[in-house]
């Protein structure tokens, strides 16, 4: 019987493997992709989609088509539990899927942190499909409310870019918008002082109010309730206060870190269960901590594919080298970007042009944007 490779999630780190499914199938292996959606959106262009720079179909990959074109089986479902001893996945549709080799690229999610999930007009920034729905709601508010009020919970890169996108939509409407960023502990915390200063300058330029040290505690009747008891009127709230791995990794008894991310070694392999691999946001890299940024998932692409093929065929594994400092460009929403690499930071139109080129090239590289 042919050996079975199961890919969990169609994220950034699985794109090279998906492009090579035809080679895997022709070599005699069975390949299945389990994903809750046929589309995977590229996170680097999400705020641009919210701002209207890109349409949703321009920033996504049809992972169902990629899998099936190569002869793989696409299963639209999510993993509920892993049985590592039995080498089986229990899916949320009731299906039990055996595997010989399994790769986890299940991404991450934004936790609700006690906020009622049924609360209207509250949008976690992941999955990115939420931003398409949020854009429609924001445009509706800009049409029907004199000056809508938006609150962004989180002052990291995601919250920063979301706030810039909202400011863009407010300007385009001719009405403007009142935007508050709850940045706990601070705006762009952890970045060098110059990046933080540039970020604060842009918030001031756009008239965005930044509440450093403030945290969203609850939502009550169109008001954001802060942890110090203050209330801010909010027509729409975005949750951008960090991410966490899917719960099934911890609940399945796999070896995970404090956050619930799957531990993997230098081969992107689970030490306890060498037939399980992982990459992207849902893993914790044992050789050294890696930031939860898409660049590492992109860099893991080729090594992950090579190691999955090696695990299927009995070949030697290759170690993943995370590489050196990575480039970051924040989309400022007005045709400019905030560029940062190796201690150099600056803003300008050139920075966004550069970011846009890199992002579009990545989409084309893996046949996305259709």
LUMFI-750340 format. One record per residue (C-alpha): residue number from 0; x, y, z; residue in one letter. Coordinates in steps of 0.5 Angstrom, whole numbers, plus 2048, in hexadecimal, padded with zeros to 3 digits. Each point is the difference from the previous one (the first is absolute). Example, Ala and Ser with C-alpha at 12.3 -4.5 7.8 and 13.67 -1.06 7.14 Angstrom:
BEGIN
+------+-----+-----+-----+------+
| resi |   X |   Y |   Z | resn |
+------+-----+-----+-----+------+
|    0 | 819 | 7F7 | 810 |    A |
|    1 | 802 | 807 | 7FE |    S |
+------+-----+-----+-----+------+
This chain:
BEGIN
+------+-----+-----+-----+------+
| resi |   X |   Y |   Z | resn |
+------+-----+-----+-----+------+
|    0 | 800 | 800 | 800 |    X |
|    1 | 803 | 807 | 7FE |    X |
|    2 | 802 | 804 | 806 |    X |
|    3 | 7FB | 806 | 802 |    X |
|    4 | 802 | 807 | 801 |    X |
|    5 | 7FB | 805 | 803 |    X |
|    6 | 801 | 807 | 800 |    X |
|    7 | 7FC | 804 | 805 |    X |
|    8 | 7FF | 807 | 7FE |    X |
|    9 | 801 | 803 | 7F9 |    X |
|   10 | 805 | 806 | 804 |    X |
|   11 | 806 | 803 | 7FD |    X |
|   12 | 805 | 7FB | 802 |    X |
|   13 | 7FC | 7FA | 7FC |    X |
|   14 | 800 | 804 | 7F9 |    X |
|   15 | 806 | 7FD | 7FE |    X |
|   16 | 7FE | 7F9 | 801 |    X |
|   17 | 7F9 | 801 | 7FD |    X |
|   18 | 803 | 803 | 7FA |    X |
|   19 | 804 | 7F9 | 800 |    X |
|   20 | 7FA | 7FB | 801 |    X |
|   21 | 800 | 7FD | 7F9 |    X |
|   22 | 808 | 7FE | 801 |    X |
|   23 | 7FE | 7FD | 807 |    X |
|   24 | 7FA | 7FC | 7FD |    X |
|   25 | 804 | 7FE | 7FA |    X |
|   26 | 805 | 7FD | 805 |    X |
|   27 | 7FA | 7FC | 803 |    X |
|   28 | 7FE | 804 | 806 |    X |
|   29 | 7F9 | 802 | 802 |    X |
|   30 | 7FF | 807 | 802 |    X |
|   31 | 7FA | 803 | 803 |    X |
|   32 | 7FF | 807 | 802 |    X |
|   33 | 7FC | 802 | 806 |    X |
|   34 | 7FE | 807 | 801 |    X |
|   35 | 7FA | 804 | 802 |    X |
|   36 | 7FF | 804 | 7FA |    X |
|   37 | 802 | 7FF | 7F8 |    X |
|   38 | 804 | 807 | 801 |    X |
|   39 | 806 | 802 | 804 |    X |
|   40 | 801 | 808 | 800 |    X |
|   41 | 807 | 803 | 800 |    X |
|   42 | 801 | 803 | 807 |    X |
|   43 | 804 | 806 | 7FD |    X |
|   44 | 7FB | 803 | 7FC |    X |
|   45 | 7FA | 7FF | 805 |    X |
|   46 | 800 | 807 | 802 |    X |
|   47 | 801 | 803 | 7F9 |    X |
|   48 | 7F9 | 7FC | 7FF |    X |
|   49 | 7FD | 803 | 805 |    X |
|   50 | 802 | 807 | 7FE |    X |
|   51 | 7FE | 7FE | 7F9 |    X |
|   52 | 807 | 800 | 7FC |    X |
|   53 | 7FE | 7F9 | 7FF |    X |
|   54 | 7FA | 7FB | 7FE |    X |
|   55 | 800 | 7FA | 804 |    X |
|   56 | 801 | 7FC | 7FA |    X |
|   57 | 806 | 803 | 7FF |    X |
|   58 | 804 | 7FE | 806 |    X |
|   59 | 7FE | 7F9 | 801 |    X |
|   60 | 802 | 7F9 | 7FE |    X |
|   61 | 7FB | 7FB | 7FD |    X |
|   62 | 803 | 7FA | 804 |    X |
|   63 | 7FA | 7FB | 7FE |    X |
|   64 | 802 | 801 | 7F9 |    X |
|   65 | 807 | 800 | 801 |    X |
|   66 | 7FF | 7F9 | 804 |    X |
|   67 | 7FC | 7FD | 7FB |    X |
|   68 | 803 | 802 | 7FA |    X |
|   69 | 806 | 7FC | 803 |    X |
|   70 | 7FC | 7FA | 801 |    X |
|   71 | 7FF | 801 | 808 |    X |
|   72 | 7FA | 7FF | 803 |    X |
|   73 | 7FD | 807 | 803 |    X |
|   74 | 7FB | 7FF | 807 |    X |
|   75 | 7FD | 806 | 802 |    X |
|   76 | 800 | 7FF | 808 |    X |
|   77 | 804 | 802 | 806 |    X |
|   78 | 804 | 7FB | 804 |    X |
|   79 | 7FC | 7FF | 807 |    X |
|   80 | 806 | 7FB | 803 |    X |
|   81 | 806 | 7FD | 7FE |    X |
|   82 | 801 | 7F8 | 802 |    X |
|   83 | 808 | 800 | 7FF |    X |
|   84 | 800 | 7F9 | 803 |    X |
|   85 | 7FB | 7FE | 7FB |    X |
|   86 | 802 | 805 | 7FB |    X |
|   87 | 7F9 | 802 | 7FE |    X |
|   88 | 7FD | 807 | 800 |    X |
|   89 | 7F9 | 801 | 803 |    X |
|   90 | 7FD | 805 | 7FB |    X |
|   91 | 7FA | 805 | 803 |    X |
|   92 | 7FC | 7FD | 7FA |    X |
|   93 | 800 | 7F9 | 804 |    X |
|   94 | 805 | 7FD | 7FB |    X |
|   95 | 806 | 7FC | 802 |    X |
|   96 | 806 | 801 | 7FC |    X |
|   97 | 806 | 7FB | 800 |    X |
|   98 | 807 | 803 | 7FF |    X |
|   99 | 807 | 7FD | 7FF |    X |
|  100 | 803 | 807 | 800 |    X |
|  101 | 7FD | 807 | 802 |    X |
|  102 | 801 | 807 | 800 |    X |
|  103 | 7FD | 805 | 804 |    X |
|  104 | 800 | 807 | 7FD |    X |
|  105 | 7F9 | 802 | 803 |    X |
|  106 | 802 | 807 | 802 |    X |
|  107 | 7FE | 804 | 806 |    X |
|  108 | 7F9 | 804 | 802 |    X |
|  109 | 7FF | 806 | 804 |    X |
|  110 | 7FD | 7FE | 807 |    X |
|  111 | 7FA | 804 | 802 |    X |
|  112 | 802 | 800 | 807 |    X |
|  113 | 7FA | 800 | 804 |    X |
|  114 | 7FC | 804 | 7FA |    X |
|  115 | 7F9 | 7FD | 7FE |    X |
|  116 | 801 | 7FD | 7F9 |    X |
|  117 | 7F9 | 802 | 7FF |    X |
|  118 | 801 | 808 | 801 |    X |
|  119 | 7FF | 803 | 7F9 |    X |
|  120 | 805 | 805 | 7FD |    X |
|  121 | 806 | 7FC | 803 |    X |
|  122 | 805 | 7FE | 7FB |    X |
|  123 | 806 | 7FB | 802 |    X |
|  124 | 805 | 802 | 7FB |    X |
|  125 | 801 | 7F9 | 7FE |    X |
|  126 | 7FE | 7FC | 7FC |    X |
|  127 | 801 | 805 | 7FB |    X |
|  128 | 7F9 | 7FF | 7FD |    X |
|  129 | 7FE | 804 | 806 |    X |
|  130 | 803 | 806 | 7FD |    X |
|  131 | 7FC | 7FF | 7FA |    X |
|  132 | 7F9 | 800 | 804 |    X |
|  133 | 803 | 806 | 804 |    X |
|  134 | 801 | 804 | 7FA |    X |
|  135 | 7F9 | 800 | 7FE |    X |
|  136 | 7FE | 801 | 807 |    X |
|  137 | 805 | 806 | 801 |    X |
|  138 | 7FD | 803 | 7F9 |    X |
|  139 | 7F9 | 7FF | 802 |    X |
|  140 | 802 | 804 | 807 |    X |
|  141 | 803 | 806 | 7FC |    X |
|  142 | 7FA | 801 | 7FB |    X |
|  143 | 7FB | 7FF | 806 |    X |
|  144 | 803 | 804 | 806 |    X |
|  145 | 803 | 807 | 800 |    X |
|  146 | 807 | 7FE | 803 |    X |
|  147 | 800 | 7F9 | 802 |    X |
|  148 | 805 | 7FE | 806 |    X |
|  149 | 805 | 7FA | 7FF |    X |
|  150 | 804 | 7FC | 805 |    X |
|  151 | 806 | 7FC | 7FF |    X |
|  152 | 802 | 7FB | 806 |    X |
|  153 | 807 | 7FF | 7FF |    X |
|  154 | 806 | 805 | 7FE |    X |
|  155 | 805 | 7FB | 7FD |    X |
|  156 | 801 | 800 | 7F8 |    X |
|  157 | 7F9 | 7FD | 7FF |    X |
|  158 | 7FC | 805 | 804 |    X |
|  159 | 805 | 806 | 7FD |    X |
|  160 | 7FE | 7FE | 7F9 |    X |
|  161 | 7F9 | 7FF | 801 |    X |
|  162 | 7FF | 807 | 803 |    X |
|  163 | 804 | 803 | 7FA |    X |
|  164 | 7FB | 7FC | 7FB |    X |
|  165 | 7FA | 803 | 804 |    X |
|  166 | 803 | 807 | 800 |    X |
|  167 | 800 | 7FF | 7F8 |    X |
|  168 | 7F9 | 7FE | 800 |    X |
|  169 | 7FE | 806 | 804 |    X |
|  170 | 804 | 805 | 7FC |    X |
|  171 | 7FD | 7FC | 7F9 |    X |
|  172 | 7F9 | 801 | 803 |    X |
|  173 | 801 | 808 | 801 |    X |
|  174 | 7FD | 7FF | 807 |    X |
|  175 | 806 | 7FE | 804 |    X |
|  176 | 800 | 7FB | 806 |    X |
|  177 | 801 | 800 | 807 |    X |
|  178 | 806 | 7FA | 801 |    X |
|  179 | 802 | 7FE | 807 |    X |
|  180 | 806 | 7FB | 800 |    X |
|  181 | 801 | 7FC | 807 |    X |
|  182 | 807 | 7FF | 800 |    X |
|  183 | 802 | 7FC | 806 |    X |
|  184 | 805 | 800 | 802 |    X |
|  185 | 802 | 805 | 7FB |    X |
|  186 | 800 | 802 | 7F8 |    X |
|  187 | 804 | 7FB | 7FC |    X |
|  188 | 803 | 7FE | 807 |    X |
|  189 | 807 | 7FC | 7FF |    X |
|  190 | 802 | 803 | 7FA |    X |
|  191 | 806 | 805 | 800 |    X |
|  192 | 7FF | 807 | 802 |    X |
|  193 | 800 | 803 | 7F9 |    X |
|  194 | 7FB | 7FC | 7FE |    X |
|  195 | 7FB | 801 | 806 |    X |
|  196 | 801 | 808 | 7FF |    X |
|  197 | 7FE | 7FF | 7F8 |    X |
|  198 | 7FA | 7FC | 802 |    X |
|  199 | 7FE | 805 | 805 |    X |
|  200 | 801 | 806 | 7FB |    X |
|  201 | 7FC | 7FD | 7FB |    X |
|  202 | 7FA | 7FE | 805 |    X |
|  203 | 801 | 808 | 802 |    X |
|  204 | 800 | 802 | 7F8 |    X |
|  205 | 7F9 | 7FC | 7FF |    X |
|  206 | 7FD | 802 | 807 |    X |
|  207 | 800 | 7F9 | 803 |    X |
|  208 | 7FF | 800 | 807 |    X |
|  209 | 805 | 7FB | 804 |    X |
|  210 | 7FF | 7FE | 807 |    X |
|  211 | 806 | 7FD | 802 |    X |
|  212 | 7FF | 7FB | 806 |    X |
|  213 | 7F9 | 7FF | 7FF |    X |
|  214 | 7FD | 7FA | 7FE |    X |
|  215 | 7F9 | 7FE | 7FE |    X |
|  216 | 7FC | 7FC | 806 |    X |
|  217 | 7F9 | 800 | 7FD |    X |
|  218 | 7FB | 802 | 7FB |    X |
|  219 | 7FA | 803 | 802 |    X |
|  220 | 7FA | 803 | 7FC |    X |
|  221 | 805 | 803 | 7FB |    X |
|  222 | 805 | 802 | 805 |    X |
|  223 | 807 | 7FD | 801 |    X |
|  224 | 801 | 7FF | 807 |    X |
|  225 | 807 | 801 | 802 |    X |
|  226 | 804 | 7FC | 806 |    X |
|  227 | 800 | 807 | 804 |    X |
|  228 | 7F8 | 801 | 800 |    X |
|  229 | 800 | 805 | 7FA |    X |
|  230 | 7FB | 7FF | 7FB |    X |
|  231 | 802 | 802 | 7F8 |    X |
|  232 | 7FA | 801 | 7FB |    X |
|  233 | 801 | 7FB | 7FB |    X |
|  234 | 7FC | 7FF | 7FA |    X |
|  235 | 805 | 7FA | 7FE |    X |
|  236 | 806 | 7FD | 803 |    X |
|  237 | 806 | 7FC | 7FD |    X |
|  238 | 803 | 7FB | 805 |    X |
|  239 | 808 | 800 | 7FE |    X |
|  240 | 803 | 7FE | 807 |    X |
|  241 | 804 | 7FA | 7FD |    X |
|  242 | 7FF | 7F9 | 7FE |    X |
|  243 | 800 | 7F9 | 803 |    X |
|  244 | 800 | 7F9 | 7FD |    X |
|  245 | 7FA | 7FC | 7FF |    X |
|  246 | 7FE | 7FC | 806 |    X |
|  247 | 800 | 7F9 | 7FD |    X |
|  248 | 808 | 800 | 800 |    X |
|  249 | 800 | 800 | 808 |    X |
|  250 | 7F9 | 7FC | 801 |    X |
|  251 | 803 | 7FB | 7FC |    X |
|  252 | 806 | 7FF | 805 |    X |
|  253 | 805 | 802 | 7FB |    X |
|  254 | 806 | 803 | 803 |    X |
|  255 | 7FF | 808 | 800 |    X |
|  256 | 803 | 806 | 803 |    X |
|  257 | 7FC | 804 | 805 |    X |
|  258 | 7FC | 804 | 7FA |    X |
|  259 | 7FE | 7F9 | 7FE |    X |
|  260 | 804 | 800 | 7F9 |    X |
|  261 | 803 | 7F9 | 7FE |    X |
|  262 | 808 | 7FF | 802 |    X |
|  263 | 804 | 7FF | 7FA |    X |
|  264 | 807 | 7FE | 7FF |    X |
|  265 | 805 | 803 | 7FB |    X |
|  266 | 7FD | 7FB | 7FB |    X |
|  267 | 7F9 | 804 | 801 |    X |
|  268 | 7FE | 7F9 | 803 |    X |
|  269 | 7FD | 7FE | 806 |    X |
|  270 | 805 | 7FD | 805 |    X |
|  271 | 7FB | 7FB | 803 |    X |
|  272 | 7FC | 7FE | 7FA |    X |
|  273 | 805 | 800 | 7FA |    X |
|  274 | 7FB | 7FF | 7FB |    X |
|  275 | 7FD | 807 | 802 |    X |
|  276 | 803 | 806 | 7FD |    X |
|  277 | 7FE | 808 | 801 |    X |
|  278 | 801 | 807 | 7FD |    X |
|  279 | 7FD | 807 | 801 |    X |
|  280 | 7FD | 803 | 806 |    X |
|  281 | 7FD | 7F9 | 803 |    X |
|  282 | 807 | 7FE | 802 |    X |
|  283 | 806 | 802 | 805 |    X |
|  284 | 807 | 7FF | 7FD |    X |
|  285 | 804 | 7FC | 805 |    X |
|  286 | 807 | 803 | 7FE |    X |
|  287 | 7FE | 807 | 801 |    X |
|  288 | 7FA | 804 | 801 |    X |
|  289 | 7FD | 803 | 7F9 |    X |
|  290 | 7FB | 806 | 800 |    X |
|  291 | 7F9 | 7FE | 7FD |    X |
|  292 | 801 | 804 | 7F9 |    X |
|  293 | 7FF | 7FD | 7FA |    X |
|  294 | 807 | 801 | 7FD |    X |
|  295 | 802 | 7F9 | 804 |    X |
|  296 | 7FA | 7FC | 7FD |    X |
|  297 | 802 | 802 | 7F9 |    X |
|  298 | 808 | 7FF | 802 |    X |
|  299 | 7FD | 7F9 | 802 |    X |
|  300 | 7FD | 7FE | 7FA |    X |
|  301 | 805 | 7FC | 7FC |    X |
|  302 | 803 | 7FD | 806 |    X |
|  303 | 7FA | 7FD | 802 |    X |
|  304 | 7FE | 7FD | 7FA |    X |
|  305 | 807 | 7FD | 7FF |    X |
|  306 | 7FF | 7FD | 807 |    X |
|  307 | 7F9 | 7FE | 7FF |    X |
|  308 | 803 | 7FC | 7F9 |    X |
|  309 | 805 | 7FD | 804 |    X |
|  310 | 7FC | 7FE | 806 |    X |
|  311 | 7FB | 7FC | 7FB |    X |
|  312 | 806 | 7FD | 7FC |    X |
|  313 | 805 | 7FF | 805 |    X |
|  314 | 805 | 805 | 7FE |    X |
|  315 | 804 | 805 | 805 |    X |
|  316 | 7FD | 806 | 803 |    X |
|  317 | 803 | 807 | 7FF |    X |
|  318 | 800 | 805 | 806 |    X |
|  319 | 7FD | 807 | 7FF |    X |
|  320 | 804 | 806 | 801 |    X |
|  321 | 7FB | 806 | 802 |    X |
|  322 | 805 | 805 | 7FC |    X |
|  323 | 802 | 807 | 802 |    X |
|  324 | 7FC | 806 | 802 |    X |
|  325 | 7FA | 801 | 7FC |    X |
|  326 | 7FD | 806 | 7FC |    X |
|  327 | 7F9 | 803 | 803 |    X |
|  328 | 7FC | 805 | 7FC |    X |
|  329 | 7FA | 802 | 803 |    X |
|  330 | 7FA | 803 | 7FC |    X |
|  331 | 7FF | 807 | 802 |    X |
|  332 | 7F9 | 800 | 7FC |    X |
|  333 | 802 | 806 | 7FC |    X |
|  334 | 804 | 7FD | 7FB |    X |
|  335 | 806 | 801 | 804 |    X |
|  336 | 804 | 7FA | 805 |    X |
|  337 | 804 | 800 | 806 |    X |
|  338 | 806 | 7FC | 7FE |    X |
|  339 | 805 | 7FD | 805 |    X |
|  340 | 806 | 7FB | 800 |    X |
|  341 | 806 | 800 | 803 |    X |
|  342 | 7FF | 806 | 804 |    X |
|  343 | 7FE | 804 | 7FA |    X |
|  344 | 7F9 | 803 | 801 |    X |
|  345 | 7FD | 805 | 7FB |    X |
|  346 | 7F9 | 802 | 7FD |    X |
|  347 | 7FE | 802 | 7F9 |    X |
|  348 | 7FD | 7FE | 7FA |    X |
|  349 | 806 | 7FC | 7FD |    X |
|  350 | 7FF | 7FB | 806 |    X |
|  351 | 7F9 | 7FE | 7FF |    X |
|  352 | 802 | 7FF | 7F8 |    X |
|  353 | 805 | 7FC | 802 |    X |
|  354 | 7FB | 7FC | 805 |    X |
|  355 | 7FB | 7FF | 7FB |    X |
|  356 | 805 | 7FD | 7FB |    X |
|  357 | 802 | 7FB | 805 |    X |
|  358 | 7F9 | 7FE | 802 |    X |
|  359 | 7FE | 800 | 7F9 |    X |
|  360 | 806 | 7FC | 7FE |    X |
|  361 | 7FE | 7FB | 805 |    X |
|  362 | 7F9 | 7FF | 7FE |    X |
|  363 | 802 | 7FF | 7F9 |    X |
|  364 | 806 | 7FB | 802 |    X |
|  365 | 7FB | 7FB | 803 |    X |
|  366 | 7FA | 801 | 7FA |    X |
|  367 | 7FC | 804 | 805 |    X |
|  368 | 7FC | 807 | 7FF |    X |
|  369 | 7FA | 7FC | 7FC |    X |
+------+-----+-----+-----+------+
